[in-house]
Amino acid sequence: MIRTIRTYVYAAILVIGTIFKLQKARNLAKKQQITDEQLFMVPKSVSRKIIDYTGTNVKVTGQEKLPDGAVLFVANHQGLFDILTFLGYLGKPVGFIAKKELEKLPIVSSWMKLVHCLFIDRGDRRQSARTINQGIRHLKEGHSMVIFPEGTRGEGREMNEFKAGSFRLGTKANVPIVPVAIDGTYPIMEANHGHIKSSEITLTILNPIYPEEYHELKSKELASKVQGMIAACLPKEFIQENNRVELVQQLNI
C-alpha cells in the first residue's frame, strides 16, 4: 500500500511539474515551430520515470524494424502501464486511440492531445466513426498512432479477439502496420487490485506489414494475421490457456 501511494504521489508531482512546459509546447505547436519528436520528449521522460519508480525493468527488442514515416502500431492490451511503456520505450513518437474517460484527466489529457491522441466513445457509433476518420487523417499527415484492437484490456494476460474494424486506420491511410507484443504490465497494478508492484516488461516490435501485403487481405484476415503474430511472441503458457488464439498454428508463424 505504501509503495502504491508513493507511486501515485510521485506521478502526480511529475505531471504537475510539466505545466510550464505544456504551455510552452502548446504555443510552439500553434505556430508549427515544434516537431513531434520535441513534443514527445516530456511524455517520454515522465513515463520512463514512473515505470522506473515502480522497480520495473523494460526490455525492448526489434526497434531496428521501425519504418520511417507514419506507422500504425497494433498491440495487445494488458493494463494501464501499456500506454506508459509505449510512450517511454517504443522509440518513435505516437498518439493513441484512447477511451474517452482519459480525456477528463487534467494536464495528462492536454499532453495527449498535443501528441495527437484521440478519445473514443465506443458506445457512440457516430463519435467512434468520427474518431477513426480523424485518426486516418493524423496518419496521412505523418503522425504515428497506436491501437489496441481488443477494444478493452484482456482478463489477466489473456488476449481478446482483435476487432477488424480498427485496422481501417492503417489500410485507409495506406501506412505500414507494425504488430507489437507487450507482456508484463498486468502484474504491476491490475493483478493486485490497484496496488503497485514491480514487474518485468517485454516490448517486442515485429516485422512491419506493408500496404502491398495487406491490400490482398480482408479486414478479418488481417486482424487474424496480426493477432497470431503477437500471440506467437507471448509466453507459451499464455497461448495454451487462451483457446481463442489458435491462430499461431493456423498461420504457421
N, C-alpha and C positions, 0 to 999 in steps of 0.2 A: 504493500500500500504506500509506504514512504517513497519508494522509487517512482511509483506512478504519479504521485502528487508532485514530486520534484521535476519529473519529466514534463508534465503539463505546465508547471510554472516556468520552467526553463524555455519551453517552446513559446509560451505567451510573451515572455520577455524578449526573445529573439524577434518575434513578429512585430511587436510594438516598436522595437528598435529600428525597424525599417521604414517608419512613417516618412521621414525626411527624404530618404532615397526613393520612396514611392512617388512622392510629389515631383521630385526632380525627373524621374523616369517618365511620368505622365506628360510633363511639359515637353520633354525631348521627343516623346512619341508623337505628340500632336504636331510638332514641327518636322517630323520624319527625320530626326537627327540622331537616331539611335538604332542599332541593329538588333535582331533577335538574340544574337549571342550576348550582347551587352545587357539587354533587358533580363536575360535569363540568369545572369551572374548571382543576383541576390537570392532568388528562389532556390537555385542550386546550392549555394552556400548554407542557407538556413536548413534545407532538407538534410544535407550531409551532417550538420552539427546535431540535429535532433536524433538521427539514426545512431550516430556515434555515442550520444549521451545514454542511449539505452543499453550500450555494451554490445551492440550487434555488429557483426562483420559482414561485408558485402563482397561477393566475388562476381566479377563481370567477365564474360567470355563472348567473343565474336564481334567486338567493336570494329575490327578491320573490315567487316562485311557491310558497314553502313554506307549506303549510296549517297552521293552528293545530291543536293536539292531536296525538295519536299518529299516526305515519306509518310505513308500511313502505317503506324505500328499497331499490331494486333496482339493482345496478350490475354492470358488467363487472369483471374481476379481472386485473390485470397484475402485481402484485407486493406485497411486504410494505408498501411505502410507501402503498398504497391506504388501509390502515387509519389510518395516521398522518394522511393527508390528510383523511379524513372526520372524525377526531377534532378536528383543528386548524382546519378551514376550512369545514365544512358549514354551520355557523350554527344548529345545533339539537342538543341532547343526544341521543346514540344509543347503543344497545348493538348487539352483533354476534352472529351465529351463527358461532362460530369453531371451527377444528379443535381436537381435544382436546389436541394437543401443546402448545398455548399455555397450557394450564392448569398446566403444570409450571414456568412462569417465575415465580420469586419476585418479590413486590411487584407486578409487572405484572398477574399474574392476579388479585390481590386488588383492584386498581383496576378491572379489567374486570368482576369480579363486582358491585362497587358500582354501576357504571353499567349494570347489567342485561345484561351479555354472557352468552351461553350457550355451552357447549362440546359439540361433537357428534362422535360416533364413527361415521363413515359406513360402517364395516364391521360395525356392530351395528345392525340394523334396529329392534329394540325400543328401544334407547337413543336412536336418531335420532328415532323417533316421540315418545318422551317429551320430548325437547328441543324438537321442533316444537310440541307441545302447551303446553309452558312458555312458548315464545315468543308463542303466541297469547294466553296469559294476561297476559303483560307488556304486549302491545299493548292489550288490553282495559282494563288498569289505567292506561293513559295514557303508557306508555314507548315511544318510537320505536325501531325496530330497522332494521338493515341486513343484507341478504343478498346473497351472490354466487352466483347460481343456476347458474353453470357448474360449481360443485362443487369446482373447483380452479383454479389460475392457468392462463391460456392460455399457449401457446408463443409467446414474444415478445409482440407487440402483437395477435396474433390472438385471436379470441374463440371459445370453445367453445359448443356449443349449450346454451341455457338449459334446465334441468330444471324441468318444470312443477310437480312436487310441492312445491317450496319456496314457491310462491306461495300455498299454503294458509294461511300465516301471516297474510297480508293479507285473503284472502277470508273466512276463518273469523272473524277479529277484526272484519271489516266496517270497515276503515280505508282511507283513501286510499293508493294505491300510487304512489310517485314514482320514475320512472326517472332514473338519474344516470349520465352518461358520464364516465369518467375516462381520461386519456391522459397519458403521460409518466413514469409511475412505474417502468416496466420498465427504462429506461436507467439508473436510479440505482444499482441493485445487481444484479438478476438478469442483466442483459445483460453484466455484467463478472465473472461467476463469483464474486459476493460482494463485489467491490471497489466502493467508493463513488465515484460521480461525480455532478457536478451535472446538472440537467435542467430542463425547463420542464413543469410540470404544469398541465393544464387540467381543471377540475371543472365540468361542465355539468349544472345541475339542470333537468329537463324538466317539462312540464306534468303535474300530478297526474292519475291515473286514479281517479275516484271510484266507490264501490260501485255506484251506479246504472248506471254504464257497464260495469264488468267483470262484473256478475252475469249479463249476457247472453252472456258468452263462456265457452267451455270452457277448462279449465286450459291445454291446449296452445295454444289460440288466444291466450290472454292472454300466455303466455310468448313466443310468436312476435311479438306486437304490441310488447311491451316491448323485446325484443331488436332488433327493427327500428328502434325509436325511438332506442335507444342507438347502434346501428351508423351511423345517419344523421348522428350528431354527431362521429364519429371521422374521422380523415384519410382522404381518398379512396383513397390507396394501400392503406390497411388494408382497406377494403371490397373493393377489386379483388382483393387477394391472398387474402382469405378467401372461398372459393367457397361455404361453407356459409351465409353471410349474404347471400342474395339477397332477404331479407325486405324490404329497403328499397324495392325496386321493386314487390314484391308488395303492400305495404301503401300504396303511393303517398304515403309520408311526405316 
